[in-house]
């Protein structure tokens, strides 16, 4: 199974090895850092940003805590590490009140929300419910007077899979509007669907500075494991080390309509597996329009070497032509460059702790298009590298030899003491 996925790791590892054959010297203060990369053509008197690649993640220690930027004089340059360039802003939860929560037997549960007379634009809501295991379709309608309604989402799914320890999805997106009233109909005909609250959030139009994280591909279009079962489709990925984080799993399939839960597992040895999260993927067609969500986000910052993604098929057939891609998160290093200096990025020091710069708290980030974006040069191994580990950690065999010698000498001394006759007059 592991051999099937060696192509995920080996080409990248081979590339990293190839560039690492280069060597460089560092000033004395930085000789405990094992790797260096030239920051190519940083623009002076400007805020620059560099995108970290897989080699930086793989050879860094303590989740990038050892990352440093230095100039050609060996001076440490403050930097800010960010996952997005534009200033992040989260959707705002709007004030609302429930005006109706009723059940129409053999049809649906209906909830009406009042957002107030001066509500802003909104385009998504979250259903708060104690229901534990469900998949239901939801219709959302909007109105300015609670009498004349217009459909803004005709058919969207909500779900939860407590029996599989998966939270599922209770968020519904709909056409952007600023209507005062929303009507939510949950298509559960057999019994009232319990709703404790409907949370409504502002639309992206009110958050234009928000940026999404696309990620960097680690593996593309992987076929499922051959040892899966009909009830689940499984992929196992060996990242080669535990330093590379994963941001999301993306799926592709030729199937036109489906709704499946996804479970994520991790392992340090490929034998013992732990639950690490999950989500759901779906695609359906309504009135000729396809609605789909084929991504499952992951919030693991690094640590496990082995990952599994499992699509839970239940009693349905395996998704047709299903494939998996794995992405790592984007990370950007931002720093101010001087006009007459050149720069390098260094990493690979297990003893280093994360730096604390004023820049990380004071930096206001402009749009990415307006900033210089120098690239990273080939990775270089430091030729004058000094291992920062204590002497006993670097030479554990010497310590064992010394302990062994001490035991032998103590034993020899004890034997000599037993064989030495007692002075006259002291014998019993």
WOTAVEN-V281815 format. One record per residue. N is the residue number from 0. NEAR is the number of other C-alpha atoms within 12 Angstrom. Layout:
N,NEAR / N,NEAR
This chain:
0,21 / 1,25 / 2,14 / 3,19 / 4,28 / 5,21 / 6,21 / 7,28 / 8,29 / 9,22 / 10,17 / 11,23 / 12,23 / 13,17 / 14,16 / 15,25 / 16,21 / 17,18 / 18,21 / 19,25 / 20,18 / 21,20 / 22,21 / 23,25 / 24,26 / 25,32 / 26,24 / 27,16 / 28,19 / 29,37 / 30,25 / 31,29 / 32,40 / 33,37 / 34,46 / 35,45 / 36,41 / 37,29 / 38,35 / 39,23 / 40,24 / 41,33 / 42,25 / 43,21 / 44,15 / 45,20 / 46,31 / 47,37 / 48,39 / 49,41 / 50,32 / 51,37 / 52,32 / 53,35 / 54,39 / 55,40 / 56,39 / 57,33 / 58,37 / 59,37 / 60,31 / 61,26 / 62,28 / 63,38 / 64,24 / 65,30 / 66,42 / 67,43 / 68,39 / 69,32 / 70,30 / 71,22 / 72,18 / 73,22 / 74,20 / 75,24 / 76,30 / 77,30 / 78,31 / 79,34 / 80,33 / 81,29 / 82,28 / 83,29 / 84,34 / 85,24 / 86,20 / 87,21 / 88,19 / 89,18 / 90,25 / 91,22 / 92,22 / 93,27 / 94,23 / 95,26 / 96,22 / 97,24 / 98,21 / 99,22 / 100,24 / 101,22 / 102,24 / 103,19 / 104,15 / 105,14 / 106,19 / 107,26 / 108,30 / 109,32 / 110,37 / 111,35 / 112,37 / 113,31 / 114,35 / 115,23 / 116,16 / 117,15 / 118,25 / 119,28 / 120,28 / 121,35 / 122,33 / 123,34 / 124,38 / 125,29 / 126,35 / 127,23 / 128,24 / 129,17 / 130,25 / 131,22 / 132,22 / 133,29 / 134,28 / 135,30 / 136,30 / 137,35 / 138,34 / 139,42 / 140,37 / 141,36 / 142,26 / 143,23 / 144,19 / 145,22 / 146,14 / 147,15 / 148,21 / 149,23 / 150,24 / 151,28 / 152,32 / 153,29 / 154,29 / 155,39 / 156,38 / 157,40 / 158,34 / 159,31 / 160,27 / 161,20 / 162,14 / 163,24 / 164,19 / 165,28 / 166,27 / 167,33 / 168,36 / 169,36 / 170,30 / 171,37 / 172,35 / 173,34 / 174,27 / 175,27 / 176,32 / 177,30 / 178,33 / 179,32 / 180,40 / 181,46 / 182,41 / 183,49 / 184,40 / 185,43 / 186,30 / 187,26 / 188,18 / 189,15 / 190,17 / 191,23 / 192,37 / 193,24 / 194,27 / 195,18 / 196,26 / 197,38 / 198,34 / 199,44 / 200,33 / 201,33 / 202,28 / 203,25 / 204,21 / 205,21 / 206,21 / 207,17 / 208,20 / 209,20 / 210,23 / 211,20 / 212,22 / 213,21 / 214,30 / 215,27 / 216,26 / 217,38 / 218,33 / 219,22 / 220,22 / 221,30 / 222,29 / 223,32 / 224,25 / 225,17 / 226,16 / 227,21 / 228,20 / 229,18 / 230,19 / 231,27 / 232,35 / 233,33 / 234,38 / 235,37 / 236,43 / 237,34 / 238,40 / 239,34 / 240,29 / 241,28 / 242,30 / 243,40 / 244,42 / 245,43 / 246,31 / 247,35 / 248,45 / 249,37 / 250,40 / 251,27 / 252,27 / 253,17 / 254,24 / 255,21 / 256,21 / 257,31 / 258,37 / 259,43 / 260,40 / 261,44 / 262,37 / 263,38 / 264,29 / 265,34 / 266,26 / 267,23 / 268,20 / 269,22 / 270,17 / 271,15 / 272,20 / 273,19 / 274,22 / 275,29 / 276,29 / 277,35 / 278,37 / 279,40 / 280,37 / 281,36 / 282,27 / 283,25 / 284,18 / 285,17 / 286,10 / 287,9 / 288,15 / 289,17 / 290,25 / 291,27 / 292,30 / 293,30 / 294,30 / 295,34 / 296,32 / 297,32 / 298,19 / 299,27 / 300,24 / 301,30 / 302,26 / 303,30 / 304,31 / 305,37 / 306,42 / 307,43 / 308,45 / 309,42 / 310,45 / 311,32 / 312,26 / 313,21 / 314,12 / 315,18 / 316,20 / 317,27 / 318,34 / 319,19 / 320,18 / 321,28 / 322,30 / 323,35 / 324,33 / 325,37 / 326,34 / 327,36 / 328,33 / 329,32 / 330,32 / 331,32 / 332,38 / 333,39 / 334,42 / 335,32 / 336,34 / 337,20 / 338,15 / 339,14 / 340,22 / 341,26 / 342,37 / 343,42 / 344,47 / 345,48 / 346,42 / 347,39 / 348,31 / 349,24 / 350,21 / 351,25 / 352,18 / 353,23 / 354,20 / 355,17 / 356,18 / 357,14 / 358,21 / 359,19 / 360,14 / 361,11 / 362,21 / 363,19 / 364,31 / 365,21 / 366,21 / 367,22 / 368,12 / 369,14 / 370,24 / 371,27 / 372,29 / 373,30 / 374,25 / 375,30 / 376,27 / 377,28 / 378,36 / 379,34 / 380,30 / 381,29 / 382,23 / 383,21 / 384,27 / 385,24 / 386,23 / 387,20 / 388,17 / 389,13 / 390,13 / 391,15 / 392,13 / 393,13 / 394,14 / 395,14 / 396,13 / 397,14 / 398,16 / 399,14 / 400,14 / 401,15 / 402,14 / 403,14 / 404,14 / 405,14 / 406,14 / 407,14 / 408,14 / 409,14 / 410,14 / 411,14 / 412,14 / 413,13 / 414,12 / 415,12 / 416,12 / 417,11 / 418,10 / 419,10 / 420,12 / 421,11 / 422,8 / 423,7 / 424,7 / 425,7 / 426,7 / 427,7
